[in-house]
Amino acid sequence: MKSELEKLKQEFEAVMETITDRAALEQAKNEFLGRKGRLKMLLEQVAKLAGEERKTIGQLANEVKEGLEAAYRYKEHALNEAHTSTQAEREWIDITEPGHAPEEGHLHLTSQAIEEITDIFSRVGFTSVRAPEIDWDYYVFESLNMPKDHPARDDWETFFVEAPEGKKGKMVLTPHTSNSQVRQMELVKPPIRMININRTYRRQIDITHIPMFHQFEGLMIDKGVAVIHLKGVLDYFARTFFGPDRRTRLRPHHFRFTEPSFEVDISCGVCGGDLSKNCRLCKSGWLELGGAGMVHPRVLEAGGLDPKEYSGFAFGWGVERTLMMREGIKIDDIRVLYKNDLRFVRQF
Ligand code: FA5
């Protein structure tokens, strides 16, 4: 009995030495100290001894029991300590380390330009409106004095929607924002000062053309509006958006819905108007900003206004082209704007 108790003690101590995790400790506890464990079995035999033997072996058995329990507690404590220190190592935080700022997105360059253009015109009283991006032929062409055989009305320039024709003709993806002109005249009576910025679509793609682009359309109608007011607003915009170094010019032009009509140009921001640089973007030192002119009397009439009483000006420019002409932007291919290349987008 005595040697069995001592053997049990040695075995338990040997097992404790090899244990490195809680599961193994639990298993050893059940095997040696559990309700049906080996110590319990021996103690039951001790209880059956008689006289002096029972007394001495009983004392030894108690010592062995206390030894086993102490060894168990020691191991348990050691494992707990090890767990806490590895956890502490794992979850270690250097409170002096600088914080990591969450990555924030920003508006696309075109959206930034749209916000800025809207703001610039709002400062001189132009209200932001939104005409449909898919509209009837009537608002896009017919009411703008564009004859049925006008080149923009055929399939080569404009995307027509495969939908039944309505009273106002076919539905088209607007190739310009001028559809807002008669729509606005139908909505409000003069004085009108509106700016309509929207997506526009044309069947074109090259270094200066994309099939989906944005235009901003300005319209001012009142009594006594003249070319000088148009010139004043254009100059104000050019100075505010591009800065004092950029030059603008008006060229006579022809649009069906304005008379007289102009093409507004601005000196190129990539080559600065220096022809010797052989600029890939402008080729001539000037970039076309867009069209402008005095609203044609037939357009006023289509909008329910008497041309003898009211006059007005309108202009329609490309947002992408406008921002490309800006100082410091130096984009020499318009298509790069919509390539979804984050290396490009993140620069702005
Ligand atoms: C028009 O669209 C007229 N509605 C402008 C207008 C409005 C004239 C009001 C008079 C009064 P135009 O076709 O020239 O005009 O286009 C205007 C501008 O849109 C161009 O100067 C250019 O800046 C931009 N643009 C035209 N096509 C594209 C394209 N495919 N990609 C990018 N920008 C374009």
Boltz pocket constraint, residues with backbone or C-beta under 6 A from the ligand:
constraints:
  - pocket:
      binder: B
      contacts: [[A, 175], [A, 176], [A, 177], [A, 178], [A, 202], [A, 204], [A, 205], [A, 208], [A, 209], [A, 210], [A, 211], [A, 212], [A, 213], [A, 214], [A, 215], [A, 217], [A, 218], [A, 255], [A, 258], [A, 262], [A, 288], [A, 289], [A, 290], [A, 291], [A, 292], [A, 293], [A, 314], [A, 315], [A, 316], [A, 317], [A, 318], [A, 319], [A, 320], [A, 321], [A, 322], [A, 334]]
      max_distance: 6.0
